[in-house]
Amino acid sequence: MFKGRKWIVIAATCLLAFMSACSGGTGNNQNTGTAAPSVSPSAAPSESAAPSAEPETFDPFGRYPETVEFTTIKATVNNPQFPEGQSYEDNDFNRFMQEQLNVKPVYQWMQPRDGFAYKQKLDLSIAGNDIPDVFQILGSSVQEVQATLKRLVDADMVEDLTSVFEQYASPAIQENYASENNRILDLFKIDGKIYGIPEQTALDGFNFVWIREDWRKQLGLPEPKTMDDIIAIAAAFKAKDPYGGGKTVPVAMQMESETNGLFGPGFLFDQYEAFPRMFYKDASGELKYGGIEPQTKEALKVLSRMYGEGLLERDFAMKDTGQLQEVLASGRAGIVGQAWWAVWYPLFMTLQNVPDADWKPYVITGANGKINYGATAPTRSMIVVKKGFKHPELPIKWLNVYQENKDTEQFIKLEQEVFKESNDKRPIWLGMSVERTDGIVLQANDIVKAVDGAIDPSTLLFKNQDAFKHIQAFLGDLQNEPQAASKNMLQWQNTRSWYDAMGGASVYEVNLTYSAYDGRTPAMEKYLTALDALQMKVYHTIIMKSKPEEIDAEFDKFVSDWKAQGGDEILAEVAQEINN
């Protein structure tokens, strides 16, 4: 069954069409679905003529009266290991969708999503003018997807979906794009027209500061609110050595080749709105490379201070992710920066070896009082329609139905039960997300409200009910048990990730800075590897060797060298790319 919203959508659409007709407007929408054609305004009826036809309606969820088969292609996973009776061509997800819409995908070919196989095969199909009716463009960057779309549009191979989107995209889909001011939709417009419907996923990668809560309580330290508080807790961990034997690592961090990698110093750079590996536009619209900006220098000064005070391991800059995981698993680490899901991997390993341990996340905002976050655009794919296909609205209607049902008990149980052992747990033809970018924060906010009694738990979406039950149990009697977290792992993980991390973040504004360019220019191919190595070498020197009074000169020299050794050329090419 569809959710009840379907019928509201249909009624609202009909009402709008009726109001338009009453006001004398003829409209310029062309019927591309199953609705009856409207009467031509030039065909004046005679006195004995029958009443005019009903106004056109466009049902976003409308089932086709006869089965519509369409050709398509599919990006797959290697070795999917489906249960008997399930395949990419024929599975429970596709059967449901076919039942709702009376459509049937016919695959021309399939290729693995990982690597370049899918893109290479699609490029060959485009070159040979042998594309299917409906298909998905995938790319490693926004620019790669844009380039493929432009190639198709320039060759007049795909449909203009502007009016079709306006007519058939459900309110939920349109609202989700609008929540981001249609930024993602606009990224792929060509001459103001919509030629493809892009993916839009939730943005949830901003950093929290995770603290060994058992140590903080043991030492009687207050909960942190600022970066200075975090440094004070780290200093206490160093002085009191709660692990013992002088082996406590106050702040566990790795920065071998990246500043924003797994368990890197991103949480500290965020405080200064510093994005060391990102090309972005500042408030005035000027293109910047974060690695050479003054706010990055200020963050490096804090890291230098922390290193000088012994709060970081002496060889932290040389550690890789695997070595840091060993530190975390051993129970020696006191503070680490990472996203909301860190308790699921690998912080849970601490509890396996140290049953009394507990990790808790804290939101540390910047000086602006906001959660600062630098992110790439949350899209790497889009759906397009071959020029001349009879039903260009079909993939939009498919997305509408999928959006309405993807988080229902039926779909989630298919994943958890039927496809439990599969490597691809949702082998639907088109399972592309069109989410609000703040969707995870809003989801957490609902869970927190239910746990705190602000809303009726029965109103929660099915996908949130397990988390609610686990959190309610942990915050009840379980948290006071000896070794509460390690003995109640799921309850603890849901509490720390949903309730404490994302729930805590939901009361703050996120100050989002988007990457302006994620592709590769010729100058990048020529210079960027060497420049990245230079950047990390200088950062390591500033943090581990430079005296405080030397940092300004050291950083300024790096900026000059970076620009002279190809950086200026890269910035010029990026500016040209994003302004075209």
C-alpha positions as CSV (number, residue, x, y, z in Angstrom):
1,M,0.0,0.0,0.0
2,F,1.1,3.5,-0.6
3,K,1.3,6.0,2.2
4,G,-1.8,8.1,2.5
5,R,0.0,11.2,1.1
6,K,-0.6,9.8,-2.4
7,W,-4.2,10.7,-2.3
8,I,-3.6,14.1,-1.0
9,V,-1.2,14.7,-3.8
10,I,-3.7,13.7,-6.4
11,A,-6.5,15.8,-4.9
12,A,-4.2,18.8,-4.7
13,T,-3.1,18.4,-8.2
14,C,-6.7,18.2,-9.5
15,L,-7.7,21.2,-7.5
16,L,-4.8,23.3,-8.9
17,A,-5.7,22.3,-12.4
18,F,-9.3,23.1,-11.8
19,M,-8.5,26.6,-10.4
20,S,-6.2,27.2,-13.4
21,A,-9.1,26.3,-15.8
22,C,-11.5,28.6,-13.9
23,S,-9.2,31.5,-14.2
24,G,-9.1,31.2,-17.9
25,G,-5.5,29.9,-18.2
26,T,-4.9,27.3,-20.9
27,G,-1.5,26.3,-19.6
28,N,1.4,24.9,-21.7
29,N,1.8,21.5,-20.1
30,Q,1.8,18.6,-22.5
31,N,0.3,15.3,-21.4
32,T,3.0,12.6,-21.4
33,G,1.4,10.1,-19.1
34,T,-2.0,8.5,-18.9
35,A,-4.2,11.6,-18.3
36,A,-6.8,12.4,-21.0
37,P,-5.8,15.1,-23.4
38,S,-7.2,18.6,-22.9
39,V,-9.5,20.3,-25.4
40,S,-7.7,22.6,-27.8
41,P,-8.5,26.3,-26.9
42,S,-9.0,27.0,-30.6
43,A,-11.8,24.5,-30.9
44,A,-14.8,26.6,-29.9
45,P,-17.8,24.4,-29.0
46,S,-21.2,24.8,-30.8
47,E,-24.3,25.4,-28.8
48,S,-25.1,21.7,-28.8
49,A,-21.6,20.6,-28.0
50,A,-21.0,18.3,-25.0
51,P,-19.3,19.8,-21.9
52,S,-15.6,20.4,-22.3
53,A,-13.2,17.6,-21.1
54,E,-11.9,17.6,-17.5
55,P,-8.7,19.6,-16.9
56,E,-5.5,17.7,-17.3
57,T,-4.2,16.0,-14.2
58,F,-0.8,14.5,-13.6
59,D,-0.8,11.8,-11.1
60,P,2.8,11.4,-9.6
61,F,1.9,7.9,-8.6
62,G,-0.4,6.9,-11.4
63,R,-0.4,3.3,-12.6
64,Y,-0.2,2.7,-16.4
65,P,-3.2,1.0,-17.8
66,E,-1.0,-1.3,-19.9
67,T,2.4,-2.7,-19.0
68,V,5.2,-0.3,-20.1
69,E,8.5,-2.1,-20.8
70,F,11.6,0.1,-21.1
71,T,15.2,-0.7,-21.8
72,T,17.8,0.3,-19.2
73,I,21.2,-0.7,-17.7
74,K,22.3,-1.4,-14.2
75,A,25.4,-0.8,-12.0
76,T,25.9,-3.9,-9.8
77,V,28.1,-5.2,-7.0
78,N,30.5,-8.0,-7.4
79,N,29.3,-11.4,-6.2
80,P,25.9,-10.2,-4.9
81,Q,25.0,-13.6,-3.4
82,F,21.3,-13.4,-3.8
83,P,18.9,-16.0,-2.3
84,E,17.1,-18.4,-4.5
85,G,14.4,-16.7,-6.6
86,Q,16.1,-13.3,-6.5
87,S,18.2,-11.6,-9.1
88,Y,18.9,-8.1,-10.4
89,E,16.4,-8.8,-13.2
90,D,13.7,-10.2,-11.0
91,N,13.5,-9.5,-7.3
92,D,11.0,-8.6,-4.6
93,F,11.8,-4.8,-4.8
94,N,11.3,-4.7,-8.5
95,R,8.1,-6.8,-8.3
96,F,6.6,-4.3,-5.8
97,M,7.5,-1.4,-8.1
98,Q,6.1,-3.1,-11.1
99,E,2.9,-3.9,-9.3
100,Q,2.5,-0.2,-8.3
101,L,3.2,1.3,-11.7
102,N,2.8,-1.5,-14.2
103,V,6.2,-1.0,-15.6
104,K,9.0,-3.5,-16.4
105,P,12.7,-2.7,-16.8
106,V,14.5,-4.7,-19.5
107,Y,18.3,-4.7,-19.1
108,Q,20.5,-4.2,-22.0
109,W,23.6,-4.8,-19.9
110,M,25.0,-4.7,-16.4
111,Q,28.5,-3.7,-15.1
112,P,30.0,-3.5,-11.7
113,R,29.6,-0.1,-9.9
114,D,33.2,-0.3,-8.4
115,G,36.0,0.8,-10.7
116,F,35.5,2.1,-14.2
117,A,33.6,-0.8,-15.9
118,Y,30.1,0.9,-15.8
119,K,31.3,4.3,-16.9
120,Q,33.5,2.8,-19.7
121,K,30.6,0.7,-21.0
122,L,28.2,3.7,-20.9
123,D,30.8,5.9,-22.7
124,L,30.9,3.3,-25.5
125,S,27.1,3.1,-25.7
126,I,27.0,6.9,-26.0
127,A,29.7,6.9,-28.7
128,G,27.8,4.3,-30.6
129,N,24.4,6.1,-30.2
130,D,23.1,2.9,-28.5
131,I,21.7,4.1,-25.3
132,P,18.6,2.6,-23.5
133,D,15.3,4.3,-22.9
134,V,16.2,5.3,-19.3
135,F,19.5,5.1,-17.5
136,Q,21.7,6.3,-14.7
137,I,24.8,8.3,-15.1
138,L,27.4,7.6,-12.4
139,G,30.6,9.6,-11.6
140,S,33.4,10.0,-9.1
141,S,32.7,13.7,-9.0
142,V,30.0,16.2,-9.8
143,Q,32.0,17.4,-12.7
144,E,32.3,13.9,-14.2
145,V,28.5,13.5,-14.1
146,Q,28.0,17.0,-15.6
147,A,30.4,16.2,-18.4
148,T,28.6,13.1,-19.4
149,L,25.2,14.9,-19.3
150,K,26.5,17.8,-21.4
151,R,27.8,15.3,-24.0
152,L,24.4,13.7,-24.2
153,V,22.6,17.0,-24.4
154,D,25.0,18.4,-27.1
155,A,24.3,15.3,-29.2
156,D,20.5,15.8,-28.7
157,M,20.3,12.2,-27.2
158,V,18.2,12.9,-24.1
159,E,14.9,14.5,-23.2
160,D,14.3,17.9,-21.7
161,L,12.5,16.9,-18.5
162,T,11.7,20.4,-17.3
163,S,8.0,20.3,-17.7
164,V,7.8,16.6,-16.9
165,F,9.5,17.2,-13.6
166,E,7.2,20.1,-12.7
167,Q,4.1,17.9,-13.6
168,Y,5.1,14.6,-12.0
169,A,7.7,15.1,-9.3
170,S,5.9,14.4,-6.0
171,P,5.7,17.1,-3.3
172,A,8.1,15.0,-1.2
173,I,10.7,15.0,-4.0
174,Q,10.3,18.7,-4.8
175,E,10.4,19.6,-1.1
176,N,13.6,17.7,-0.6
177,Y,15.3,19.6,-3.4
178,A,13.9,22.9,-2.2
179,S,15.3,22.3,1.3
180,E,18.7,22.8,-0.4
181,N,17.3,25.8,-2.3
182,N,17.3,23.5,-5.4
183,R,21.1,23.8,-5.4
184,I,21.6,20.2,-6.4
185,L,18.9,20.3,-9.1
186,D,20.4,23.5,-10.5
187,L,23.9,22.1,-10.6
188,F,22.9,20.0,-13.6
189,K,20.7,22.4,-15.5
190,I,21.8,23.3,-19.0
191,D,20.5,26.6,-20.4
192,G,18.1,26.6,-17.4
193,K,16.5,23.3,-18.4
194,I,16.4,20.0,-16.5
195,Y,17.8,17.2,-18.5
196,G,18.4,14.8,-15.6
197,I,17.1,14.1,-12.1
198,P,20.1,14.0,-9.7
199,E,20.6,12.1,-6.6
200,Q,20.6,14.0,-3.3
201,T,21.8,12.4,-0.1
202,A,21.9,13.4,3.5
203,L,25.0,15.2,4.7
204,D,26.1,13.7,8.1
205,G,29.9,13.7,8.1
206,F,30.6,16.6,10.3
207,N,32.9,15.9,13.2
208,F,32.2,15.3,16.9
209,V,34.8,15.1,19.7
210,W,34.6,11.6,21.3
211,I,35.8,11.4,24.9
212,R,36.4,8.4,27.1
213,E,33.5,9.2,29.3
214,D,34.5,6.7,32.0
215,W,37.9,8.6,32.4
216,R,36.2,12.0,32.4
217,K,33.9,11.0,35.2
218,Q,36.7,9.1,37.1
219,L,38.7,12.3,37.1
220,G,35.8,14.6,38.0
221,L,36.2,16.7,34.9
222,P,33.3,18.9,33.6
223,E,31.7,18.2,30.3
224,P,33.3,20.2,27.5
225,K,31.7,23.1,25.6
226,T,34.7,24.7,23.8
227,M,37.9,23.7,22.2
228,D,39.8,25.0,25.3
229,D,37.7,22.6,27.4
230,I,38.8,19.7,25.2
231,I,42.5,20.7,25.5
232,A,42.0,20.9,29.3
233,I,40.5,17.4,29.4
234,A,43.4,16.1,27.3
235,A,45.9,17.7,29.6
236,A,44.2,16.1,32.6
237,F,44.4,12.7,30.8
238,K,48.1,13.2,30.3
239,A,48.7,14.3,33.9
240,K,46.6,11.6,35.6
241,D,47.4,8.8,33.2
242,P,44.1,6.8,33.6
243,Y,45.3,3.9,31.4
244,G,48.4,3.5,33.5
245,G,52.1,3.0,33.0
246,G,52.5,6.3,31.2
247,K,50.8,4.8,28.1
248,T,47.7,7.0,28.0
249,V,47.3,8.8,24.6
250,P,45.4,12.0,25.5
251,V,44.3,12.7,21.9
252,A,44.5,9.9,19.4
253,M,45.0,11.3,15.9
254,Q,46.5,10.4,12.6
255,M,47.6,12.8,9.8
256,E,49.9,10.8,7.6
257,S,48.8,12.1,4.2
258,E,45.4,13.8,4.8
259,T,44.0,16.4,7.2
260,N,40.4,15.2,6.9
261,G,40.8,11.4,6.9
262,L,39.5,8.8,9.4
263,F,40.4,10.1,12.9
264,G,42.3,13.1,11.6
265,P,42.3,16.6,13.0
266,G,39.2,17.7,11.1
267,F,37.3,18.5,14.3
268,L,39.9,21.1,15.1
269,F,40.1,22.6,11.6
270,D,36.3,22.9,11.7
271,Q,36.5,25.3,14.6
272,Y,38.2,27.8,12.4
273,E,36.2,27.2,9.2
274,A,39.4,25.8,7.7
275,F,39.1,23.2,4.9
276,P,42.6,22.3,4.0
277,R,41.9,20.0,1.0
278,M,39.0,21.9,-0.5
279,F,38.4,24.4,-3.3
280,Y,35.5,26.6,-2.3
281,K,34.0,30.1,-2.7
282,D,34.1,32.5,0.2
283,A,31.3,34.8,1.3
284,S,32.2,37.3,-1.5
285,G,32.2,34.6,-4.2
286,E,36.0,34.4,-4.5
287,L,37.5,31.0,-5.2
288,K,39.8,29.8,-2.4
289,Y,42.0,26.8,-1.7
290,G,41.6,26.0,2.0
291,G,45.1,24.7,2.4
292,I,46.7,28.1,2.0
293,E,44.1,30.2,3.9
294,P,44.9,32.1,7.2
295,Q,42.3,30.1,9.2
296,T,44.2,26.9,8.4
297,K,47.3,28.5,9.9
298,E,45.5,29.3,13.1
299,A,44.3,25.7,13.4
300,L,47.9,24.5,12.9
301,K,49.1,26.7,15.7
302,V,46.7,24.9,18.1
303,L,47.9,21.5,16.9
304,S,51.5,22.7,17.4
305,R,50.6,23.7,21.0
306,M,48.9,20.4,21.6
307,Y,51.9,18.5,20.3
308,G,54.4,20.6,22.3
309,E,52.4,19.8,25.5
310,G,52.5,16.1,24.8
311,L,48.8,15.7,24.1
312,L,49.5,14.0,20.8
313,E,51.7,11.0,20.2
314,R,55.2,11.9,19.1
315,D,54.8,10.0,15.8
316,F,51.1,10.9,15.3
317,A,51.8,12.4,11.9
318,M,53.4,9.1,10.6
319,K,50.6,6.8,11.8
320,D,48.2,5.3,9.2
321,T,44.6,4.4,9.9
322,G,45.4,0.8,10.8
323,Q,47.9,1.8,13.5
324,L,45.5,4.3,15.0
325,Q,42.8,1.6,15.2
326,E,45.3,-0.5,17.3
327,V,45.6,2.4,19.7
328,L,41.8,2.8,20.0
329,A,41.3,-1.0,20.4
330,S,43.9,-1.2,23.1
331,G,42.0,1.2,25.3
332,R,44.9,3.8,25.5
333,A,43.1,6.6,23.7
334,G,41.3,9.4,25.6
335,I,39.9,11.7,22.9
336,V,39.3,11.2,19.2
337,G,37.6,13.2,16.5
338,Q,35.1,11.5,14.1
339,A,31.6,11.5,12.7
340,W,28.4,10.3,14.6
341,W,28.8,6.7,13.5
342,A,32.2,6.2,15.2
343,V,30.8,3.9,17.9
344,W,29.8,1.5,15.2
345,Y,33.4,1.4,13.9
346,P,35.9,1.2,15.3
347,L,35.3,2.7,18.8
348,F,33.3,-0.4,19.8
349,M,36.6,-2.3,19.7
350,T,37.8,-0.5,22.8
351,L,34.9,-2.0,24.8
352,Q,35.8,-5.5,23.6
353,N,39.2,-5.2,25.2
354,V,38.3,-2.8,28.1
355,P,34.8,-3.8,29.3
356,D,34.6,-0.8,31.7
357,A,35.2,1.7,28.8
358,D,32.7,4.2,27.5
359,W,32.9,6.7,24.6
360,K,30.6,9.7,24.5
361,P,30.4,12.4,21.7
362,Y,30.4,16.1,22.3
363,V,29.3,18.9,19.9
364,I,32.0,21.6,19.8
365,T,30.9,24.6,17.8
366,G,33.1,27.2,16.2
367,A,33.4,30.8,17.3
368,N,30.2,31.5,15.3
369,G,28.2,29.2,17.5
370,K,27.6,26.8,14.6
371,I,28.7,23.4,13.5
372,N,31.1,24.2,10.7
373,Y,31.3,21.6,7.9
374,G,33.0,21.5,4.6
375,A,31.5,19.0,2.2
376,T,31.3,17.9,-1.4
377,A,27.9,18.1,-3.2
378,P,25.8,15.2,-2.0
379,T,25.4,13.7,-5.5
380,R,27.3,11.4,-7.7
381,S,24.6,10.1,-10.1
382,M,21.5,11.1,-12.0
383,I,18.8,9.6,-14.2
384,V,18.2,10.6,-17.8
385,V,15.7,9.6,-20.5
386,K,16.5,8.9,-24.2
387,K,15.2,11.4,-26.7
388,G,11.9,10.2,-28.1
389,F,11.0,7.7,-25.3
390,K,7.2,7.7,-25.1
391,H,7.0,8.0,-21.3
392,P,9.7,10.4,-20.1
393,E,7.8,10.8,-16.8
394,L,8.3,7.1,-16.0
395,P,11.6,7.3,-14.0
396,I,10.2,10.3,-12.0
397,K,7.1,8.3,-11.1
398,W,9.4,5.4,-10.1
399,L,11.3,7.7,-7.8
400,N,8.1,9.0,-6.3
401,V,6.9,5.6,-5.4
402,Y,10.4,4.5,-4.1
403,Q,10.6,7.7,-2.0
404,E,7.2,6.9,-0.4
405,N,8.1,3.3,0.4
406,K,11.8,3.0,0.9
407,D,11.7,3.5,4.7
408,T,8.6,1.4,5.2
409,E,8.5,-1.9,7.2
410,Q,8.1,-3.8,4.0
411,F,11.2,-2.5,2.3
412,I,13.4,-2.6,5.5
413,K,12.3,-6.2,6.3
414,L,13.2,-7.2,2.8
415,E,16.7,-5.9,3.4
416,Q,17.0,-7.4,6.9
417,E,15.4,-10.8,6.2
418,V,15.2,-11.8,2.5
419,F,18.5,-10.2,1.6
420,K,20.2,-10.5,5.0
421,E,23.1,-12.5,3.6
422,S,23.4,-10.7,0.3
423,N,26.2,-8.3,-0.6
424,D,23.6,-6.1,-2.3
425,K,20.7,-5.8,0.1
426,R,18.5,-3.6,-2.1
427,P,18.9,-4.8,-5.8
428,I,16.1,-2.5,-7.0
429,W,16.4,-1.2,-10.6
430,L,16.5,2.5,-9.4
431,G,17.0,3.0,-5.7
432,M,18.4,6.5,-6.1
433,S,18.0,8.8,-3.1
434,V,16.5,12.2,-3.1
435,E,16.8,13.2,0.5
436,R,16.9,16.4,2.5
437,T,20.6,17.2,3.1
438,D,19.7,17.6,6.8
439,G,17.7,14.3,6.8
440,I,19.8,12.5,9.4
441,V,19.7,15.4,11.8
442,L,15.9,15.6,11.5
443,Q,15.7,11.8,11.9
444,A,17.7,12.0,15.1
445,N,15.6,14.9,16.3
446,D,12.5,12.8,16.0
447,I,14.1,9.9,17.9
448,V,15.2,12.2,20.7
449,K,11.8,13.8,21.0
450,A,10.2,10.3,21.3
451,V,12.7,9.2,23.9
452,D,12.2,12.4,25.9
453,G,8.4,12.1,25.7
454,A,7.9,15.2,23.5
455,I,6.1,13.1,20.9
456,D,4.2,9.9,20.8
457,P,6.7,7.0,19.9
458,S,4.0,5.4,17.8
459,T,4.3,8.2,15.3
460,L,8.0,7.4,14.6
461,L,8.8,6.0,11.1
462,F,9.5,2.3,11.1
463,K,13.1,2.9,10.4
464,N,13.5,4.8,13.7
465,Q,11.7,2.4,16.0
466,D,14.7,0.1,16.7
467,A,16.9,3.0,17.7
468,F,14.2,4.4,19.9
469,K,13.8,1.1,21.7
470,H,17.5,0.6,22.2
471,I,18.0,4.2,23.5
472,Q,15.0,4.0,25.8
473,A,16.4,0.8,27.3
474,F,19.9,2.1,27.8
475,L,18.8,5.4,29.3
476,G,16.6,3.5,31.7
477,D,18.1,0.8,33.9
478,L,20.9,-0.4,31.7
479,Q,23.3,2.5,32.0
480,N,23.6,2.1,35.7
481,E,24.7,-1.6,35.4
482,P,28.4,-2.5,35.8
483,Q,30.1,-2.5,32.4
484,A,26.8,-1.1,31.0
485,A,28.1,-0.2,27.5
486,S,30.0,-3.4,26.8
487,K,27.2,-5.6,28.0
488,N,24.5,-3.8,26.1
489,M,26.4,-2.9,22.9
490,L,23.5,-2.2,20.5
491,Q,21.7,-0.1,23.2
492,W,24.9,1.8,23.8
493,Q,25.8,2.4,20.2
494,N,22.3,3.7,19.3
495,T,22.3,6.0,22.3
496,R,25.7,7.5,21.6
497,S,25.2,7.9,17.9
498,W,21.6,8.8,17.5
499,Y,20.8,10.4,20.9
500,D,24.0,12.0,22.0
501,A,25.8,12.8,18.7
502,M,23.2,13.6,16.0
503,G,20.5,14.4,18.6
504,G,22.9,16.8,20.2
505,A,23.8,18.4,16.8
506,S,20.1,18.9,16.0
507,V,19.8,21.9,18.2
508,Y,22.6,23.8,16.4
509,E,22.8,25.4,13.0
510,V,25.1,23.8,10.5
511,N,27.3,26.2,8.7
512,L,27.8,24.4,5.5
513,T,30.6,25.2,3.0
514,Y,30.4,23.3,-0.3
515,S,33.3,22.4,-2.4
516,A,33.3,24.4,-5.6
517,Y,35.1,21.8,-7.6
518,D,35.8,18.1,-7.2
519,G,37.1,17.2,-10.6
520,R,40.6,17.1,-12.1
521,T,42.0,19.9,-14.4
522,P,45.2,19.4,-16.6
523,A,47.2,21.5,-14.1
524,M,46.0,19.3,-11.3
525,E,47.2,16.2,-13.2
526,K,50.6,17.9,-13.6
527,Y,51.2,19.5,-10.2
528,L,48.7,18.4,-7.5
529,T,50.5,15.2,-6.3
530,A,53.7,17.2,-5.6
531,L,51.7,20.1,-4.0
532,D,49.8,17.7,-1.7
533,A,53.1,16.2,-0.5
534,L,54.5,19.7,0.0
535,Q,51.4,20.7,2.0
536,M,51.6,17.7,4.4
537,K,55.4,18.1,4.8
538,V,55.0,21.8,5.8
539,Y,52.1,21.0,8.1
540,H,54.1,18.3,9.9
541,T,57.0,20.7,10.3
542,I,54.8,23.4,11.7
543,I,53.2,21.1,14.2
544,M,56.2,19.0,15.3
545,K,59.2,21.2,14.9
546,S,58.5,24.9,14.5
547,K,58.6,27.3,17.5
548,P,55.4,29.4,18.0
549,E,57.2,32.5,16.8
550,E,58.2,30.7,13.5
551,I,54.8,29.5,12.4
552,D,53.6,32.6,10.6
553,A,56.8,32.8,8.5
554,E,56.8,29.0,7.8
555,F,53.2,29.1,6.6
556,D,53.6,32.2,4.5
557,K,56.5,30.6,2.7
558,F,54.5,27.5,2.1
559,V,51.7,29.7,0.5
560,S,54.2,31.4,-1.7
561,D,55.8,28.1,-2.8
562,W,52.4,26.4,-3.4
563,K,51.2,29.2,-5.6
564,A,54.5,29.4,-7.5
565,Q,54.8,25.6,-8.0
566,G,51.6,25.2,-9.9
567,G,48.9,26.3,-7.4
568,D,48.1,29.6,-9.2
569,E,47.7,27.7,-12.5
570,I,45.4,25.2,-10.8
571,L,43.3,28.0,-9.2
572,A,43.0,29.7,-12.6
573,E,41.8,26.5,-14.3
574,V,39.3,25.7,-11.5
575,A,38.0,29.2,-11.8
576,Q,37.5,28.8,-15.5
577,E,35.8,25.4,-15.0
578,I,33.3,26.6,-12.4
579,N,32.5,29.9,-14.2
580,N,31.8,28.3,-17.6
